[in-house]
Amino acid sequence: MRGVSGWLPGVILIVIGVTLFAVQLLRLDADVIVLIVGLVLAIAYAATRRYGLLIPAGILSGLGTGILLEDLGARGEPVVLGLGLGFLAIFGVDLIASGARERGRWWPLVPGTILTIVAGAESTFGAEGKRLIEQAWPVLLIALGAWLLVRGRASA
C-alpha cells in the first residue's frame, strides 16, 4: 500500500493539470472540471481503498454529471439529482468494497435520499411537488426521531 501512496499524489496532480490545460486549450466548458476531478478521486479510491477519497469522489462525480446534464438541456433538477446519486454511490461503493464490515457508514443515505426525492418531485410534479417535499421532510425527520426513541425504549 505504501508504494501506491508514494506515486498517487503526483498522478492526481498531473491529471488535474492536464485537464485544466485541455479545458483552456480546447476551450471546453469549465463545468467538466468538476466531473473529471471526481473521476480522478474515484480512481485514487480504487487504487488505495481509502474511504476519505471515496467521499469527494462520489460528491464531485455526481455533481459534475448533474452539471453536464443541465448543460445538455436535461429537464427537472439534474444537478440536485446528480448530487443525490453521488451520495448514494458513496454508500453503494463502500458497501460493495467493504462487504458491510464497517458500521456507521450509512450516513450518505440521508443526504442522498433527500436530494434524490427533491429532484424527483421537481421532475415529476413541478415546482409544487418540490415545495411539498421541502415542507414535508422536517415532519419525516420528526417521525423518524420518534420511531428511534420508541424503538430504543422497547429494546432497553
FIKEVEX-658575 format. One record per atom (N, C-alpha, C): atom name; x, y, z; residue number from 1. Coordinates in steps of 0.2 Angstrom, whole numbers, plus 5000, padded with zeros to 4 digits. Atoms other than C-alpha are relative to their C-alpha. Layout:
- CA; X; Y; Z; NUM
...
This chain:
- N; 5004; 4994; 5000; 1
- CA; 5000; 5000; 5000; 1
- C; 5004; 5006; 5000; 1
- N; 4995; 4994; 5000; 2
- CA; 5015; 5012; 5003; 2
- C; 5002; 5002; 4994; 2
- N; 4998; 4998; 5007; 3
- CA; 5020; 5011; 4985; 3
- C; 4995; 5004; 4997; 3
- N; 5006; 4996; 5003; 4
- CA; 5003; 5017; 4979; 4
- C; 5000; 5007; 5003; 4
- N; 5000; 4994; 4997; 5
- CA; 5003; 5031; 4991; 5
- C; 5006; 5005; 4998; 5
- N; 4994; 4996; 5002; 6
- CA; 5020; 5037; 4985; 6
- C; 4999; 5003; 4993; 6
- N; 5001; 4997; 5007; 7
- CA; 5015; 5040; 4967; 7
- C; 4993; 5003; 4999; 7
- N; 5006; 4998; 5001; 8
- CA; 4997; 5043; 4969; 8
- C; 4999; 5008; 5000; 8
- N; 5000; 4992; 5000; 9
- CA; 4998; 5062; 4974; 9
- C; 5002; 5003; 4993; 9
- N; 4997; 4997; 5006; 10
- CA; 5009; 5065; 4959; 10
- C; 4995; 4999; 4994; 10
- N; 5005; 5002; 5005; 11
- CA; 4997; 5056; 4947; 11
- C; 4994; 5005; 5000; 11
- N; 5006; 4995; 5000; 12
- CA; 4982; 5066; 4953; 12
- C; 5002; 5007; 4998; 12
- N; 4998; 4994; 5002; 13
- CA; 4991; 5082; 4951; 13
- C; 5001; 5001; 4993; 13
- N; 4999; 5000; 5008; 14
- CA; 4996; 5078; 4933; 14
- C; 4994; 5000; 4997; 14
- N; 5006; 5000; 5004; 15
- CA; 4979; 5073; 4928; 15
- C; 4996; 5006; 5001; 15
- N; 5004; 4994; 4999; 16
- CA; 4971; 5088; 4936; 16
- C; 5003; 5006; 4995; 16
- N; 4997; 4995; 5004; 17
- CA; 4984; 5099; 4927; 17
- C; 4999; 4999; 4993; 17
- N; 5001; 5002; 5007; 18
- CA; 4982; 5090; 4910; 18
- C; 4992; 5002; 4999; 18
- N; 5007; 4998; 5001; 19
- CA; 4963; 5093; 4912; 19
- C; 4999; 5007; 5000; 19
- N; 5000; 4993; 5000; 20
- CA; 4965; 5111; 4916; 20
- C; 5003; 5003; 4994; 20
- N; 4997; 4997; 5007; 21
- CA; 4976; 5114; 4901; 21
- C; 4996; 4998; 4994; 21
- N; 5005; 5002; 5005; 22
- CA; 4964; 5104; 4890; 22
- C; 4994; 5005; 5000; 22
- N; 5006; 4995; 5000; 23
- CA; 4950; 5115; 4896; 23
- C; 5002; 5007; 4997; 23
- N; 4998; 4993; 5003; 24
- CA; 4960; 5131; 4891; 24
- C; 5001; 4999; 4993; 24
- N; 4998; 5001; 5007; 25
- CA; 4967; 5124; 4875; 25
- C; 4994; 4999; 4995; 25
- N; 5006; 5002; 5005; 26
- CA; 4951; 5116; 4868; 26
- C; 4994; 5005; 5001; 26
- N; 5006; 4995; 4999; 27
- CA; 4940; 5130; 4875; 27
- C; 4994; 4996; 5003; 27
- N; 5006; 5004; 4997; 28
- CA; 4929; 5117; 4885; 28
- C; 4997; 5004; 5005; 28
- N; 5004; 4997; 4994; 29
- CA; 4916; 5122; 4897; 29
- C; 5003; 4998; 5006; 29
- N; 4997; 5002; 4994; 30
- CA; 4924; 5123; 4914; 30
- C; 4996; 4996; 5004; 30
- N; 5004; 5005; 4996; 31
- CA; 4910; 5113; 4921; 31
- C; 5002; 4993; 5000; 31
- N; 4998; 5007; 5001; 32
- CA; 4918; 5097; 4915; 32
- C; 5006; 4999; 5005; 32
- N; 4995; 5001; 4995; 33
- CA; 4932; 5100; 4928; 33
- C; 4997; 4997; 5006; 33
- N; 5002; 5003; 4994; 34
- CA; 4921; 5095; 4942; 34
- C; 4999; 4993; 4999; 34
- N; 5000; 5008; 5002; 35
- CA; 4917; 5078; 4934; 35
- C; 5007; 4997; 5000; 35
- N; 4993; 5003; 5001; 36
- CA; 4935; 5075; 4930; 36
- C; 5003; 4999; 5006; 36
- N; 4997; 5000; 4994; 37
- CA; 4941; 5079; 4947; 37
- C; 4997; 4994; 5004; 37
- N; 5003; 5006; 4997; 38
- CA; 4928; 5067; 4954; 38
- C; 5002; 4994; 4998; 38
- N; 4998; 5007; 5003; 39
- CA; 4933; 5053; 4942; 39
- C; 5007; 4999; 5002; 39
- N; 4993; 5001; 4997; 40
- CA; 4952; 5056; 4947; 40
- C; 5000; 4997; 5007; 40
- N; 5000; 5002; 4993; 41
- CA; 4947; 5054; 4965; 41
- C; 4997; 4993; 5001; 41
- N; 5003; 5006; 5000; 42
- CA; 4937; 5039; 4961; 42
- C; 5005; 4995; 4998; 42
- N; 4995; 5004; 5001; 43
- CA; 4952; 5031; 4953; 43
- C; 5005; 4999; 5005; 43
- N; 4995; 5000; 4994; 44
- CA; 4963; 5036; 4968; 44
- C; 4997; 4995; 5005; 44
- N; 5003; 5005; 4995; 45
- CA; 4950; 5027; 4979; 45
- C; 5001; 4993; 4998; 45
- N; 5000; 5006; 5002; 46
- CA; 4950; 5012; 4968; 46
- C; 5007; 4997; 5001; 46
- N; 4993; 5002; 5000; 47
- CA; 4969; 5011; 4969; 47
- C; 5002; 4999; 5008; 47
- N; 4998; 5000; 4993; 48
- CA; 4970; 5014; 4988; 48
- C; 4995; 4997; 5005; 48
- N; 5006; 5002; 4995; 49
- CA; 4953; 5009; 4996; 49
- C; 5000; 5005; 5006; 49
- N; 5001; 4995; 4994; 50
- CA; 4954; 5025; 5007; 50
- C; 4993; 5003; 4999; 50
- N; 5006; 4997; 5000; 51
- CA; 4937; 5030; 5012; 51
- C; 5000; 5007; 4999; 51
- N; 5000; 4993; 5001; 52
- CA; 4942; 5048; 5013; 52
- C; 5001; 5002; 4993; 52
- N; 5000; 4998; 5007; 53
- CA; 4944; 5048; 4994; 53
- C; 4994; 4999; 4997; 53
- N; 5006; 5002; 5003; 54
- CA; 4928; 5040; 4991; 54
- C; 4994; 5005; 5001; 54
- N; 5005; 4995; 4998; 55
- CA; 4918; 5054; 4999; 55
- C; 5000; 5006; 4995; 55
- N; 5000; 4995; 5006; 56
- CA; 4924; 5068; 4987; 56
- C; 4999; 4997; 4993; 56
- N; 5001; 5003; 5006; 57
- CA; 4924; 5056; 4973; 57
- C; 4993; 5000; 4998; 57
- N; 5007; 5001; 5002; 58
- CA; 4906; 5052; 4974; 58
- C; 4996; 5007; 5000; 58
- N; 5004; 4994; 5000; 59
- CA; 4900; 5070; 4978; 59
- C; 5002; 5004; 4993; 59
- N; 4997; 4996; 5006; 60
- CA; 4911; 5078; 4964; 60
- C; 4997; 4997; 4993; 60
- N; 5002; 5004; 5006; 61
- CA; 4907; 5064; 4951; 61
- C; 4992; 5001; 4999; 61
- N; 5007; 4999; 5000; 62
- CA; 4888; 5066; 4955; 62
- C; 4998; 5007; 4998; 62
- N; 5001; 4993; 5001; 63
- CA; 4888; 5085; 4955; 63
- C; 5002; 5001; 4993; 63
- N; 4997; 4999; 5007; 64
- CA; 4899; 5085; 4939; 64
- C; 4995; 4997; 4994; 64
- N; 5005; 5003; 5005; 65
- CA; 4887; 5073; 4930; 65
- C; 4993; 5004; 4999; 65
- N; 5006; 4996; 5000; 66
- CA; 4872; 5084; 4935; 66
- C; 5001; 5006; 4996; 66
- N; 4999; 4993; 5003; 67
- CA; 4880; 5100; 4929; 67
- C; 5000; 4999; 4992; 67
- N; 5000; 5001; 5007; 68
- CA; 4884; 5092; 4912; 68
- C; 4993; 4998; 4997; 68
- N; 5007; 5002; 5002; 69
- CA; 4866; 5085; 4911; 69
- C; 4996; 5007; 4999; 69
- N; 5003; 4993; 5001; 70
- CA; 4860; 5103; 4914; 70
- C; 5002; 5004; 4994; 70
- N; 4997; 4996; 5006; 71
- CA; 4871; 5110; 4901; 71
- C; 4997; 4997; 4994; 71
- N; 5003; 5003; 5006; 72
- CA; 4864; 5097; 4889; 72
- C; 4993; 5001; 4999; 72
- N; 5007; 4999; 5001; 73
- CA; 4847; 5103; 4892; 73
- C; 4995; 4995; 5004; 73
- N; 5004; 5004; 4996; 74
- CA; 4840; 5090; 4904; 74
- C; 4995; 5003; 5004; 74
- N; 5005; 4997; 4996; 75
- CA; 4824; 5094; 4912; 75
- C; 5000; 4998; 5007; 75
- N; 5000; 5001; 4993; 76
- CA; 4820; 5095; 4930; 76
- C; 5005; 5003; 5004; 76
- N; 4994; 4998; 4996; 77
- CA; 4834; 5096; 4943; 77
- C; 5005; 4996; 4999; 77
- N; 4995; 5004; 5001; 78
- CA; 4848; 5087; 4936; 78
- C; 5006; 5000; 5004; 78
- N; 4995; 4999; 4995; 79
- CA; 4861; 5095; 4947; 79
- C; 4999; 4997; 5007; 79
- N; 5003; 5003; 4993; 80
- CA; 4851; 5090; 4963; 80
- C; 5000; 4993; 4999; 80
- N; 5000; 5007; 5001; 81
- CA; 4848; 5073; 4956; 81
- C; 5007; 4997; 5000; 81
- N; 4993; 5003; 5000; 82
- CA; 4867; 5070; 4952; 82
- C; 5003; 5000; 5006; 82
- N; 4997; 5000; 4993; 83
- CA; 4872; 5076; 4969; 83
- C; 4997; 4995; 5004; 83
- N; 5004; 5005; 4996; 84
- CA; 4859; 5065; 4977; 84
- C; 5003; 4993; 4998; 84
- N; 4998; 5006; 5002; 85
- CA; 4865; 5050; 4967; 85
- C; 5007; 4999; 5001; 85
- N; 4993; 5000; 4998; 86
- CA; 4883; 5054; 4971; 86
- C; 5001; 4998; 5007; 86
- N; 5000; 5002; 4993; 87
- CA; 4879; 5052; 4989; 87
- C; 4998; 4993; 5001; 87
- N; 5002; 5007; 5000; 88
- CA; 4870; 5036; 4986; 88
- C; 5006; 4995; 4997; 88
- N; 4994; 5004; 5003; 89
- CA; 4885; 5030; 4976; 89
- C; 5005; 4999; 5005; 89
- N; 4996; 5001; 4995; 90
- CA; 4896; 5033; 4991; 90
- C; 4998; 4994; 5004; 90
- N; 5002; 5006; 4996; 91
- CA; 4886; 5021; 5001; 91
- C; 5000; 4993; 4996; 91
- N; 5000; 5006; 5004; 92
- CA; 4884; 5008; 4987; 92
- C; 5007; 4997; 4999; 92
- N; 4993; 5002; 5001; 93
- CA; 4903; 5008; 4983; 93
- C; 5003; 4997; 5006; 93
- N; 4997; 5002; 4994; 94
- CA; 4908; 5007; 5001; 94
- C; 4997; 4993; 5002; 94
- N; 5003; 5006; 4998; 95
- CA; 4895; 4993; 5004; 95
- C; 5003; 4994; 4996; 95
- N; 4997; 5005; 5004; 96
- CA; 4902; 4983; 4990; 96
- C; 5007; 4999; 5002; 96
- N; 4993; 5000; 4998; 97
- CA; 4920; 4987; 4994; 97
- C; 5002; 4997; 5007; 97
- N; 4999; 5002; 4994; 98
- CA; 4919; 4984; 5012; 98
- C; 4997; 4994; 5002; 98
- N; 5004; 5006; 4998; 99
- CA; 4907; 4970; 5012; 99
- C; 4996; 5001; 5006; 99
- N; 5004; 4998; 4994; 100
- CA; 4897; 4979; 5026; 100
- C; 5003; 4998; 5006; 100
- N; 4996; 5001; 4994; 101
- CA; 4911; 4976; 5038; 101
- C; 5000; 5007; 5004; 101
- N; 5000; 4993; 4996; 102
- CA; 4911; 4995; 5043; 102
- C; 4993; 5002; 5002; 102
- N; 5006; 4998; 4997; 103
- CA; 4897; 5000; 5054; 103
- C; 5000; 5008; 5000; 103
- N; 5001; 4993; 5000; 104
- CA; 4890; 5018; 5054; 104
- C; 5002; 5004; 4994; 104
- N; 4999; 4996; 5006; 105
- CA; 4894; 5022; 5036; 105
- C; 4994; 5000; 4996; 105
- N; 5006; 5000; 5003; 106
- CA; 4876; 5023; 5032; 106
- C; 4998; 5008; 4999; 106
- N; 5002; 4993; 5000; 107
- CA; 4876; 5042; 5033; 107
- C; 4999; 5003; 4993; 107
- N; 5001; 4998; 5007; 108
- CA; 4877; 5045; 5014; 108
- C; 4993; 4999; 4998; 108
- N; 5007; 5001; 5002; 109
- CA; 4859; 5038; 5013; 109
- C; 4996; 5006; 5002; 109
- N; 5005; 4995; 4998; 110
- CA; 4852; 5053; 5022; 110
- C; 5000; 5006; 4995; 110
- N; 5000; 4995; 5005; 111
- CA; 4858; 5067; 5010; 111
- C; 4998; 4998; 4993; 111
- N; 5001; 5003; 5007; 112
- CA; 4857; 5056; 4995; 112
- C; 4992; 4999; 4999; 112
- N; 5007; 5001; 5001; 113
- CA; 4839; 5051; 4998; 113
- C; 4996; 5006; 5000; 113
- N; 5004; 4994; 5000; 114
- CA; 4833; 5068; 5002; 114
- C; 5001; 5004; 4994; 114
- N; 4999; 4996; 5006; 115
- CA; 4841; 5076; 4987; 115
- C; 4997; 4996; 4994; 115
- N; 5003; 5004; 5006; 116
- CA; 4835; 5062; 4975; 116
- C; 4993; 5001; 5000; 116
- N; 5008; 4999; 4999; 117
- CA; 4817; 5064; 4982; 117
- C; 4998; 5007; 4998; 117
- N; 5001; 4993; 5002; 118
- CA; 4818; 5083; 4980; 118
- C; 5000; 5000; 4992; 118
- N; 4999; 5000; 5007; 119
- CA; 4824; 5081; 4962; 119
- C; 4995; 4996; 4996; 119
- N; 5005; 5003; 5003; 120
- CA; 4812; 5068; 4958; 120
- C; 4993; 5003; 5000; 120
- N; 5007; 4996; 4999; 121
- CA; 4797; 5078; 4965; 121
- C; 5000; 5006; 4995; 121
- N; 4999; 4994; 5004; 122
- CA; 4803; 5093; 4955; 122
- C; 4998; 4998; 4992; 122
- N; 5001; 5003; 5007; 123
- CA; 4804; 5082; 4939; 123
- C; 4993; 4998; 4999; 123
- N; 5006; 5004; 5001; 124
- CA; 4788; 5073; 4942; 124
- C; 4994; 5005; 5001; 124
- N; 5006; 4996; 4998; 125
- CA; 4776; 5086; 4950; 125
- C; 5001; 5008; 4999; 125
- N; 4998; 4993; 5001; 126
- CA; 4785; 5103; 4945; 126
- C; 5001; 5003; 5007; 126
- N; 4998; 4996; 4995; 127
- CA; 4788; 5117; 4957; 127
- C; 4995; 4998; 5007; 127
- N; 5004; 5002; 4994; 128
- CA; 4773; 5112; 4968; 128
- C; 5002; 4994; 5004; 128
- N; 4998; 5006; 4997; 129
- CA; 4779; 5095; 4971; 129
- C; 5007; 5001; 5004; 129
- N; 4994; 4998; 4996; 130
- CA; 4796; 5102; 4976; 130
- C; 4999; 5003; 5006; 130
- N; 5002; 4996; 4994; 131
- CA; 4788; 5114; 4988; 131
- C; 4997; 4995; 5005; 131
- N; 5003; 5005; 4995; 132
- CA; 4778; 5100; 4996; 132
- C; 5005; 4996; 5003; 132
- N; 4995; 5004; 4998; 133
- CA; 4793; 5089; 4998; 133
- C; 5005; 5004; 5005; 133
- N; 4996; 4995; 4996; 134
- CA; 4803; 5104; 5005; 134
- C; 4997; 5001; 5007; 134
- N; 5003; 4999; 4994; 135
- CA; 4790; 5107; 5018; 135
- C; 4998; 4994; 5004; 135
- N; 5002; 5006; 4997; 136
- CA; 4786; 5089; 5022; 136
- C; 5006; 4996; 5004; 136
- N; 4994; 5004; 4997; 137
- CA; 4804; 5082; 5026; 137
- C; 5001; 5002; 5007; 137
- N; 4999; 5000; 4993; 138
- CA; 4805; 5090; 5043; 138
- C; 4996; 4996; 5004; 138
- N; 5004; 5004; 4996; 139
- CA; 4790; 5081; 5048; 139
- C; 5002; 4993; 5000; 139
- N; 4997; 5007; 5001; 140
- CA; 4798; 5065; 5041; 140
- C; 5005; 4999; 5005; 140
- N; 4995; 5001; 4995; 141
- CA; 4813; 5068; 5052; 141
- C; 4997; 5000; 5007; 141
- N; 5003; 5000; 4994; 142
- CA; 4802; 5071; 5067; 142
- C; 4997; 4993; 5001; 142
- N; 5003; 5007; 4999; 143
- CA; 4793; 5054; 5064; 143
- C; 5006; 4995; 5001; 143
- N; 4994; 5005; 5000; 144
- CA; 4810; 5045; 5061; 144
- C; 5003; 5001; 5007; 144
- N; 4998; 4999; 4993; 145
- CA; 4816; 5053; 5078; 145
- C; 4996; 4996; 5005; 145
- N; 5004; 5003; 4995; 146
- CA; 4801; 5047; 5087; 146
- C; 5000; 4993; 5000; 146
- N; 4999; 5007; 5001; 147
- CA; 4802; 5030; 5080; 147
- C; 5006; 4997; 5003; 147
- N; 4994; 5002; 4997; 148
- CA; 4820; 5029; 5085; 148
- C; 5000; 5000; 5008; 148
- N; 5000; 5000; 4993; 149
- CA; 4816; 5034; 5103; 149
- C; 4995; 4994; 5002; 149
- N; 5005; 5006; 4998; 150
- CA; 4801; 5021; 5104; 150
- C; 5004; 4994; 4999; 150
- N; 4997; 5006; 5001; 151
- CA; 4812; 5008; 5097; 151
- C; 5006; 4999; 5005; 151
- N; 4995; 5000; 4995; 152
- CA; 4826; 5012; 5109; 152
- C; 4997; 4998; 5007; 152
- N; 5003; 5002; 4994; 153
- CA; 4814; 5011; 5124; 153
- C; 4998; 4993; 5000; 153
- N; 5003; 5006; 5000; 154
- CA; 4807; 4995; 5118; 154
- C; 5006; 4995; 5001; 154
- N; 4994; 5004; 5000; 155
- CA; 4825; 4987; 5117; 155
- C; 5003; 5000; 5007; 155
- N; 4997; 4999; 4994; 156
- CA; 4830; 4994; 5134; 156
- C; 4997; 4996; 5006; 156
